[in-house]
Amino acid sequence: MSDFLLKVNAVNFDRFITDTDDLATIRGGGLLLRNATAFVKNVIKAESCNIITEGNSSFLLLIKEIDDLRAQEYLRTILEHLSSHEKLKYACFVGAIVEYDEKKSDVKLNLKELETLCRIRQIQELDLRLPAFNREAVININGERNRPRIFCDIEGVRPREQKSPQNSAGVLHDPALPEFPRDDAIVNSSVAIRRNHGREHKTQLLKEMAGINSDEPLFHLENIGNIENTTWHFDDLTTKYKLNSGNDKEQVISDPGVPSALAGKMAIIYLDGNGLSKAEEKASSNLAKLKEWEASLKSHQQTQVKALLHEVRERPEGWIVTTRSSKLAGYVKQDELENQLRLEVLLWGGDDCIWVVPAWKGLEFLEHFFRPVNTQDLGDNFSFSAGVVFANHKVPIRDTVSLAARLLSSAKKLNREGSSGNRFAYQILESFDHVGEDYDRIRNGQLPKSLSFQDYIINAEQLTLLREAKSRLETKSGQNGIPSTRRRAILNALYRTGTSLEEHTTRLAQVSNLNVEQIRLVRELPYLWNDPVSLSDMTDDPTVMRQFPSAAVWMHLFNIWDYLV
């Protein structure tokens, strides 16, 4: 009889979370994987075992006093239960088990062995689980060209399974869907299971992360009332054009103060903690410390999300939208309006998470997570890296999340090279464009000749500098001190060889309606970029040492000018 460590991981997220562009389906998939342990609690209790870590799409168990054959059978039972569970049967899980001796075993080596075995089994696992083919569902709904529709109306890959107006697996009776004006859309059961769960538990993940009881509202606003829910669709996160009540021909943005260039745009933010893997490895000297470290991480995450919701409550402008009601009569939405929070969590892993917020709130959101916090339990100098994509709400989510992950990786690379701190990389996608597969080549081609790839990365201090610089360059009347045409001209000059930084900054000061202080700021900004200080510390003293000027400040300031709301 021996003790064993058993680990189960959810894998191949692309086919269970981001395989559709439907918000409820994505939310439901992420929530189901996060709470996978809850679905096998009864199986886990069948043996004498302790849960070391759980949640975040994986769990680690210590099984006491059991022989090898029974331990292997126990692992098979857990995996079979997960793969046959009604809500998880289309997710992919892998598991591994190793013998453990509390006195002799090296916990770090045990955990690495478990992870390696899980990765090997992931390679052997099917990427996509297919439902049974239902011939009766392959029918022509619209009668267009008498051509049968075979694939799921939402996912478009796996075959549709059922057509029925009742609330049953495979059916979405949702007339509010703009893509499907008919009364019912036919989907496969994988989409139906996740979408149903995502609709029924809209705010569960956010409440779990913030430590809010499921029956309580997210928060209360004096002039509005309780904020109970988040949005229904990605387009609810964006600002839109609407007709001006005084002039039917004039369109204005539905959110006051938001630039018209951001209409229909959202920000997809992929966040990951820096150095947490090393901190976790350090805590893995024994299982008790690992369990304590995991609890500290969850407590820190809860504190951050609580603080985020508190900030939203204190300054709700732009975070709250009045849109379709979340109340359902069966599967048909009641014709009501309600106030909803523009904040979505697509995935929350161990220390990484994917958020979606309005485009003009993206940088403000980052600044919240970039604030210094006391994190002694999580390791010294704890910080975040992020990849941010500003894009139209109709972009393919899977490709956009993949791009955000690449941007995150480029930001984390600087931390791995010894430069610590909060930083992010961003990409602005106009319309439906995409950077393609050769990411590095495309990104390098977008850089001015004088800059290197690492100049794409912005740290927390530089973001503060950009925000303060924009504020100072705006005139008192509220109009931009630098017209958009001039900003574009300066950007064009940056990308032309033979144009010096001094030339176009001088030209900028000449053609723009700037006052003396603003002109001085324009001339100083390039020197402040690599060593950001408060703009109040600028000096005219020629004896003060200043770093070589960087054109990166102009590239970033004018690229994200509209997003610095």
Steps between C-alpha positions, in 0.01 A plus 500: 500500500636840402403864460450652154476844345229528234459792263226573245524783243246637255667541160427616144309811609461618142223248441313563823532873566596709196357286221207741453453877502197473729561660839273269701659188349852624576403599854331164563800302377744690721277470804447125456873432477576720800257302714583155364597374847147559627363253243714214636475571874308176562763297316782672689334433836488129419867468596704630789658802333577865557444775244828693479400746226177537305324730259643679198432197275722256692531333837767316700414223749697307761367145533592320821567131559406342169662242274622582148225318308227663703662843457507458121138386505410803711655732237308323221177534698549876540579551131208283391266692730617832353476380140150360553363790707210671325665845513863398444478218246630724219796631702840327491662384823826317559642362823807339651599336825837451674602331822575733790693453821472789744848435645694409186323655202606826339168681452639725225613200295167327562307801370724532192454130429122538527503799267716318246273193502195724456660674200586166340140388539375832367688434176325164479158650570255598227482877453128494426224279642226435247133449585290239325377595153125568496357473150167648602673825597662536158207683346453828321347755737477800271425319176779689324602323178365181654846436646524306829677660797732249661712692750422665833354850453738650757819295491490405131723192537318212666166379361173635635304251702142600568224737402235565760340804664522338844774571749708190436859416409596627160236775480531875543169682499648847498334763281732766643798362314570753221668230289190279513177699451298179478346354815741209540860426407619142480832416660701201613470385859852623589399860425157458661644367829756778533269777382223396735746494789646836401155660482380354827816594691588835342675648802602185689866518401529871582328447835721201583812705429376794707366287787139616447214267592307368200172656620650848546535771231843590366462840669248779561492848347301775668341649188456174312444220748646151512730387219403136467651387171761543231424545129341251260710547189838645408337794323343607832854571621555763232389855443275558199380772270153632568291776346521836667154591633543854372608406150389174342786512249773539760637197680663516840674241716278336763769547769586867563869585473596190303670569162290396200794289375423252779142427392443125496841423656596298804826405673602135543755482783713194576663541844765280658698534821878534473714259696212298644635175356825552690310594815284189467807285445657649812183423697502142370762385748214321677127453445396707803689806370360446152145492635567815703649676196198408287270649768709820504473530120121463508477752784710750303286450189185553703639820650585638156160423347323643806703819464418513128125480566538763772667737250226435247238578763677823598543611136231317299511728192545281195485175696119476515273457198122484479411215268287188458370339816662181627169370627380196311161347446608152406744578221332822386628829641245734645477836328661699782812709551747475785830654607790263436873501569732521198758256632546142386735220606559246223747285693662499842789258539756479778669837456381582148163633394323641196276804541288699255413864572392806298787624280530833682520319836780264398793712621316604816442131572872426457595783734291336772698175479830686464468671839752380762358257756640314799568150366769354724332159495514490118863596462699821488422771245178338382374665183289440189560474128218545255410472135225737385309496172270791413255372240148507365252289695445280193859375471557121525554448872725196468749680273484815709569316826789323327641838394460633856693195625784578257511861615506378861792270419701787349437710814601215732820446303651816650424371849672171423804700386524661843302820457223477760183707529151541357492530122282429200499475121202603290362470149226713345294309244299714264188340352570129440873508434728247664878475539508147354731214590838670460452713808859624544541604137177701496571670831858587404372649175280737701793650690681822407854428380656650810317268740547136600243232582518565875383858439154351447483426872361766736561485875276643772703819542499569127122453488467761775728730298285459187179573689647810665650619172168474317327687781751785479484517121123547501381858504287643777200501270505122501603471135812306407804727500644289216254440212461144374634600158820629661532184712475286187757717322747460785447123502561489124820699549617249762482217249692685229876467504707815503254695716657590832310510825590864549353593162152370557479606866593852393245482221241372748553799725477740205180381337299414810326760709708434811593734779853546635472225761360255247779573253754439776330171580512393135876557495559317830282193451747293293762543773263388776390176335786272609512651848142611578464767766221733593462769240531752779867393529590622151785745503661745260836461675744392223729336756240238590583162345228376265476166325507470124159604362261227388247525219297227679320764705343648185413161356314395815351838590338550161403134451307477827400867525129419470526218754646727770151612605 
